[in-house]
């Protein structure tokens, strides 16, 4: 019953593999961590690395692993993602004009450290999808430009043409804020949808592309017939297809569609996404509209209409984090 009110943004809550991976990294148990990662499908393996990239003290463990075996591609990829996570925490999610020169210098220095370990990893294993995906992020953060990013993505696509973590990263690079254009963004997203088997999560890139453009397009952008139809088509090719599977990354995919349908005014489709998600939210894309948890709650309440949990969502959405925790406990107790 508690899950009728709770919102959980920690990937470890939705993906037990992430929680197990973090535990193994924290305890220095690399054999268990590597078994968890290498036993996953390629896209799931990369996703798990991304969701666990901020694990405390992982750098010490991974430095030791690579000192003993420099050819371990899984350790190289995991350490690369860890350093990328560290770099972005230094930079913060603020707009570029709000980031100090000192922070940018530290941000770039950490990304260069990530590049070093990734380059060494590729020297030993040139076709590892996780390492190649991480190099797309370092290229974007270091502003290497679209030609470099395209070259890196094409190298990856030759190994795994439907690698969603890499495609999501490449879509960001194609956005105007990183030197691209909207026509490139939408062409890429539709090509990714068309190239993936039915029921694959890759069609989410179509919704993601429109959500990226939404702040520029205005309040009615997502509810335009063309965008609504495109998002609906993408949902039927992925999350609404009978072959869709809840593999690591599914929460991000469904949250993206939940926000797209919410902004499009399609309450029925949004409610279907929220029902499937239960308590699981992601920071992005809800952060485009403000506090991620609050926006998630408001959107969920609008989708479900006036019910007990929706009333709770409306009230909790307007509270700060500490107050939410206290009121959540009250609602949970009263609703039993």
N, C-alpha and C positions, 0 to 999 in steps of 0.2 A: 504493500500500500504506500510505503514511503516514496517509491519511484513515481507516484502520481504527481509529486511536487518537486522532487529533486532534479537538478540539472548537473550533469557530470561532464567536465571538459578534459579530464585526464585520459589520454589514450590508453593508459594501463588498465583503466576500468572497463573499457570496451574490448580491448584485445589482451587476453590473458598472456599471449606470447610476449607482448611488450613488458608486462609486469615481470615475467620470468626472466627476460633478457636483462632488465635493469638489476634484478636481484643477483644474477650471475656476475654482471660487470662490477657491481659494488663489492662483491665478496672476492673478486679476483679469479673467479672460476671460468676461465676462458674456454676450456673444452666444452662445457655445457652451453656457454653463449654461442660458440661457433656451431655446435650441433643444432641449436634452435634456429639459427640463421640459415645455415646451409641445407636444412631440411625443408625450408619454405620454397615456394615457387619464386622465380626471379623478381617479379614486381612486389610480391609480399615481402621478400627478403629486404629489398630496398626500403619499403615502407616501414618495416620494423626498425631498421637502422635510423631512419628519420625520426620516428616517434620516441626512440630511446637515446637520441643524440646528446641530450643534456644530462645524462646520468652522471652523478657526482663521482669524481675520482676515476672515471673511465679512461682518461688520458694516461694516467700512471700505469694502469693495467695494460693498455694497448701499446704504450711505448715499450714496456717490458717484453710483450709478445713479439713485437717486430724486431727488437734487439736480438732476440733468440732465433727468430725465423723471418728475415726480411721479405721472403717470398709469399707470406700468408696474405692472400688478396682480401679475405674477409676482415682481417684486422686492419688492413690499410684503408678499406672503405669505411669501416666503423670509426676509425680515428679521424679520417677526413671529415665525416659528417659531424663528429664531436667538435672539431675545431671550427667548422662552419657555424654550428649552433652557438659556440662561444663568441664568434665574430659578430653574429647578429644580435646577441644580447648586448654586446658593447655598443653597437650602432643604435639599438632600439628600433622601434617601428615608426619613429617620428619621420616627418617629411625631411628631405635632404637639407633644406634651408634651416631647419631647426637643430641639425646635428653639428656639434662643434668640430673644428679642424682636428683637435686632439683626439676626439672619438673616431673620426674618420681615419686618422693615422693608425690607431690601434686596431680598428676594424680591418683595414687593408693588411696590416702586419699579420693578423691571425689568419686571414684568407690566404696569404702567401705561404704560411706554415701548412695550411691544408693542401694547397697546390703541391707542395714539396712531397708530402707523404702520398698523395694521389698519383703523382708522376712516377714515383718509385714503384707503387703498386701496379701501374699500367706497364711498367717495364718488365715486370714478372708475369702479369696476366693481362694482356692488352684487350681482352674481350669481356671483362667483368662488368655487367650492367650497372651494378651499384657504384663502382668507382667512376664509370663514365657519367652516370647521373650526377654525382657529386661535382664533377668538373664543370658541368653546366651551371651550377650555382656559383662556383668560384669565379667563373668567367663573367657572370652577370654582376656579381658584387665588385669585381675588380674592373668593371666597365671595359672589357676587352673588345666589345662591339659585336654586332650581329653576324658578320662573316665568320668570326671565330666560333661563336655559339652554334651557328649552322653546321660548321665542320665537325664540331664535337657531337652534335645531335645525329648527324648522318652516320658517323662512326658507330654510335650506339644503335641506331635503327637497323643497321646492317646485321647486328647481333640479335636484337629483340625489337621488332617493328611496332609492337603494341605495349611498350613499357610505360605504363601510365605515370609513375613518378617523374620519369624523364620528360614525358609529354607535358605534364603540368608545369614543370620548370621551364621548358621551352616556350610554352604559351606566355608565361610572364615576360620572358625576354622579348617576345614579339610585340608587347604592349608599348604604346607611345611613351610611357614613363621610363622605359628602358631603351628607347631609341627605335622602336618599331612603328607599325601602323595598324589601324583597326582592320583593314581589309586582310592583312597578313594573319592577324589573330583569328578572324572568323574562318578564313580559308583553311588554316591549320587545324582548327577544332573540328571542322566538318570532314576533313580528310582522315583525321584520327578516328572519328565515329564510323566512317564508311569502311575503314580498313580493319576494324576489329570485329570479331565474331559476335553475333547477336547475344545479348545478355552480359556482355563484357561491360565493365564500368567506364570505359574510355569515352563514351558519349557524353559523360558529365562535362567534358571540356567545352561543349557547345553552350551549356548553361553558364559555366565559369566565364567564358568569353563575354557573354552579355552582362554578367554581374560586374566584370571589370569595367565595361563601358558605361554601366548604369549611372555612376556619379556624374559623368559628363553628359549623358543623354537626357537627364531630367527625370522628374517624378513619374511621368507617364511612359517612360521609355520601355520598361519591362511589361507593361500592360498593352502595348501595341499588338495588333493581331499577328504581325509577322514574327515578333519575338516570342509571343505566347505559343504560336504554332511550332516554332523551332525548338523551344524548350520541351514541349509535349512530345514531339517526335523523338528527341534525345532520351527522354525518360522511358518511352516505350522500347527504345533500343537497348536500354540498360536496366535501371532499377525496377521498371514495371514489366520486364521480360521474364518469362518463367525460368530462364536459365541463369538469372542473376544469382550470385553466391555472396554470402557474407564473409569474405576474406579480409585480412588486414587492409584497411583503407576504406571499407564500406561506409563507415560513419561519416567520413569527410564527403563522400559522394552523395549520400542522402541528405546531409545538411545543406549542401550546395543546391540540390533540387528543392529542398524545403524553402530556402530563402527565395529562389527564383519563382516558385509558384506563389509564395506569399506576396511578393512584390507585383506579380502579374494579376493578383486578385483572384486566383484560382484556389478558393478555400478547400474544395473537396480534395484536390490533388495534394495540396499542402498538408491537410489533415492525414492523408495516407502516409506521407513521409514522416510526420511527427509520431504517428502510431507505430510505425516500424522502428523508429529511433528510440522510443521510450525515453530514458533520462539522458541519452548521450548527445552532447552538443560539441561543436568545434569552434575555436575562436574565430577562424576565418571560414566563411565570408561574413558572418554576422557583425564583425568589427567594422565593416564598411559603414554601418549605421550607428555606431557608438559602442557602448558596453555590450560585449558579445552575449553574455548571459541574459541581460535585460532585454535585448532585442529578440533573442531566441524565445524568451518567455512571452513577450508581447505578441510575437508572430504566432506562437502556438495557441495562445488564448483566442486570437482572431480566427484561427482555423477551426477550433473546436466549438466556439460560441460560448454561451453562458452555462457553464457547468461548474461543479464544485472546484475541480482542479484548475479551471480557467480563471475563476475568481482569484484563486491563490496566485496564479501566474501574474495577473494584473497587479495585485498588491506587491508581490515580491519584486516585480520588475522595477518598481520605483524606489527600491531601498538599496543602500550600500551593502557591501559584502558582509560585514559583521552583523548588521541588522537582519539581513536575509537569513543568516544561519539561525538566529534566535527565533524568528517568526516561522521558519521552516519547521523547527522542532515543535512549535505550538500547533501548526496545521497538521503535522504528521500524527501527533497525539490525539487531536480532536477528531481526526477522520478514521481512526481505527474502529 
